[in-house]
């Protein structure tokens, strides 16, 4: 069954992103990195909600087995889902928008892993 992405799920993703950026970004992050949901572009809201649903579906379909994934594996999954959304919404994205895991800055990898954890927590506690 395909879940439909909602505004609430997108907001949860964005909240986890902002929390991760505030925790892991070295120095002062760009304002767009921590912009509130209301100031986030429509395509990015749609992408955030879609990735939330992808991760949540993966967690639920795995019936608790995602607890055995490493932090890196969790972050990689979020990053890959995000890259697919970038390609869906942006015809010719900047290379940094679709960079492979190894090319992402450490703060972004940590933030992606935190996002997975937030969504997994939502799935387990609902």
C-alpha positions as CSV (number, residue, x, y, z in Angstrom):
1,X,0.0,0.0,0.0
2,X,1.4,3.4,-1.0
3,X,1.1,6.0,1.6
4,X,0.3,9.6,0.7
5,X,2.7,12.2,2.0
6,X,1.2,14.8,4.2
7,X,2.1,18.3,5.4
8,X,2.6,16.9,8.9
9,X,5.1,14.3,7.7
10,X,7.0,17.0,5.8
11,X,7.1,19.2,8.9
12,X,8.5,16.4,11.0
13,X,11.2,15.8,8.4
14,X,12.0,19.6,8.3
15,X,12.1,19.8,12.1
16,X,14.5,16.8,12.2
17,X,16.6,18.5,9.5
18,X,16.8,21.8,11.4
19,X,17.6,20.1,14.7
20,X,20.4,18.2,13.0
21,X,21.8,21.3,11.3
22,X,21.8,23.2,14.6
23,X,23.5,20.2,16.3
24,X,26.1,19.2,13.6
25,X,26.8,22.2,11.4
26,X,30.2,23.8,12.1
27,X,29.7,27.5,12.7
28,X,26.7,29.5,11.6
29,X,24.5,27.6,9.1
30,X,23.0,29.4,6.0
31,X,19.6,30.8,6.7
32,X,18.0,28.6,4.1
33,X,19.3,25.5,6.1
34,X,17.3,26.5,9.1
35,X,14.4,28.3,7.5
36,X,11.0,27.4,9.1
37,X,8.5,25.3,7.2
38,X,6.5,28.3,6.2
39,X,9.5,29.7,4.3
40,X,10.5,26.5,2.6
41,X,9.8,26.3,-1.1
42,X,6.9,24.1,-2.2
43,X,9.0,21.6,-4.0
44,X,11.2,21.1,-0.9
45,X,8.1,20.6,1.2
46,X,6.9,18.0,-1.2
47,X,10.3,16.3,-1.2
48,X,10.5,16.4,2.6
49,X,7.1,14.7,3.0
50,X,7.9,12.1,0.3
51,X,11.2,11.1,1.9
52,X,9.5,10.9,5.3
53,X,7.0,8.5,3.8
54,X,9.8,6.5,2.1
55,X,11.8,6.1,5.3
56,X,8.7,5.3,7.4
57,X,7.5,2.7,4.9
58,X,11.0,1.1,4.9
59,X,11.0,1.0,8.7
60,X,7.5,-0.4,9.0
61,X,8.1,-3.0,6.2
62,X,11.3,-4.1,8.0
63,X,9.4,-5.0,11.2
64,X,12.0,-3.7,13.6
65,X,15.0,-4.9,11.6
66,X,16.1,-1.3,10.9
67,X,17.4,-1.2,14.5
68,X,20.2,-3.5,13.3
69,X,21.3,-1.0,10.7
70,X,24.4,1.1,11.4
71,X,24.1,4.9,11.8
72,X,25.8,5.3,8.4
73,X,23.4,2.9,6.7
74,X,20.5,4.9,8.1
75,X,21.9,8.2,6.9
76,X,22.7,6.7,3.5
77,X,19.1,5.7,3.0
78,X,17.8,9.2,3.8
79,X,20.4,10.7,1.5
80,X,19.5,8.4,-1.4
81,X,15.8,9.1,-1.0
82,X,16.5,12.8,-1.0
83,X,18.6,12.6,-4.2
84,X,15.7,10.9,-6.0
85,X,13.5,13.7,-4.9
86,X,16.0,16.3,-6.2
87,X,15.9,14.6,-9.6
88,X,12.1,14.6,-9.5
89,X,11.8,18.3,-8.7
90,X,14.9,19.9,-10.4
91,X,15.7,19.2,-14.0
92,X,19.3,20.1,-13.8
93,X,20.4,20.1,-10.2
94,X,23.7,21.4,-9.0
95,X,26.2,18.5,-8.4
96,X,26.2,19.3,-4.6
97,X,22.5,18.6,-4.5
98,X,22.9,15.0,-5.8
99,X,26.3,14.2,-4.3
100,X,27.1,10.7,-3.2
101,X,27.4,9.9,0.5
102,X,31.2,10.0,0.5
103,X,31.1,13.5,-0.9
104,X,28.6,14.9,1.6
105,X,30.0,17.0,4.4
106,X,30.1,15.3,7.8
107,X,27.4,17.6,9.3
108,X,25.0,16.6,6.5
109,X,25.7,12.8,7.0
110,X,25.1,13.2,10.7
111,X,21.9,15.1,10.1
112,X,20.6,12.5,7.6
113,X,21.2,9.8,10.2
114,X,19.3,11.9,12.8
115,X,16.4,12.2,10.4
116,X,16.2,8.4,10.0
117,X,16.2,8.1,13.8
118,X,13.4,10.6,14.2
119,X,11.2,8.9,11.6
120,X,12.0,5.4,13.1
121,X,11.0,6.8,16.5
122,X,7.7,8.1,15.1
123,X,7.0,4.7,13.5
124,X,7.7,2.8,16.7
125,X,5.8,5.1,19.1
126,X,2.6,5.5,17.0
